[in-house]
Amino acid sequence: MLLAEALHIDAERSLDLFYSTKVYQQLSEPKYGLQLMSDDYILEELIAELRESQ
């Protein structure tokens, strides 16, 4: 929901974006430790990745 709010898009679109990112892949892998980071940090990483991909 944070991503949807930050990008002013609906929740379904934000989930589609989220599941297609490297950040999601890293969240799925404990070795990266991203699960220990705050929601705000993860949101910043997501937005940065999405900007880079444009």
WOHU-V226658 format. One record per residue. N is the residue number from 1. RES is the residue in one letter. BURIAL is I if it has 9 or more other ideal C-beta (glycine too) atoms within 8 Angstrom, else O. D_FIRST is the distance of its C-alpha to the first C-alpha in Angstrom with 2 decimals. Layout:
n=N res=RES burial=BURIAL d_first=D_FIRST
n=N res=RES burial=BURIAL d_first=D_FIRST
This chain:
n=1 res=M burial=O d_first=0.00
n=2 res=L burial=O d_first=3.81
n=3 res=L burial=I d_first=5.38
n=4 res=A burial=I d_first=5.02
n=5 res=E burial=O d_first=6.15
n=6 res=A burial=O d_first=8.52
n=7 res=L burial=I d_first=9.95
n=8 res=H burial=O d_first=10.09
n=9 res=I burial=O d_first=9.51
n=10 res=D burial=O d_first=8.58
n=11 res=A burial=O d_first=6.19
n=12 res=E burial=O d_first=9.50
n=13 res=R burial=I d_first=10.41
n=14 res=S burial=I d_first=7.59
n=15 res=L burial=O d_first=8.58
n=16 res=D burial=O d_first=12.08
n=17 res=L burial=I d_first=11.88
n=18 res=F burial=I d_first=10.54
n=19 res=Y burial=O d_first=13.30
n=20 res=S burial=O d_first=15.85
n=21 res=T burial=I d_first=15.73
n=22 res=K burial=O d_first=18.17
n=23 res=V burial=I d_first=15.59
n=24 res=Y burial=I d_first=14.48
n=25 res=Q burial=O d_first=18.23
n=26 res=Q burial=I d_first=18.89
n=27 res=L burial=I d_first=16.37
n=28 res=S burial=O d_first=18.36
n=29 res=E burial=O d_first=21.57
n=30 res=P burial=O d_first=22.54
n=31 res=K burial=O d_first=25.14
n=32 res=Y burial=O d_first=22.71
n=33 res=G burial=O d_first=21.51
n=34 res=L burial=I d_first=17.96
n=35 res=Q burial=O d_first=16.95
n=36 res=L burial=O d_first=18.74
n=37 res=M burial=O d_first=16.79
n=38 res=S burial=O d_first=14.34
n=39 res=D burial=O d_first=10.59
n=40 res=D burial=O d_first=11.68
n=41 res=Y burial=O d_first=14.33
n=42 res=I burial=I d_first=12.36
n=43 res=L burial=I d_first=10.07
n=44 res=E burial=O d_first=13.52
n=45 res=E burial=I d_first=15.00
n=46 res=L burial=I d_first=12.57
n=47 res=I burial=I d_first=13.20
n=48 res=A burial=O d_first=16.85
n=49 res=E burial=I d_first=17.22
n=50 res=L burial=I d_first=15.92
n=51 res=R burial=O d_first=18.32
n=52 res=E burial=O d_first=21.09
n=53 res=S burial=O d_first=20.84
n=54 res=Q burial=O d_first=21.48
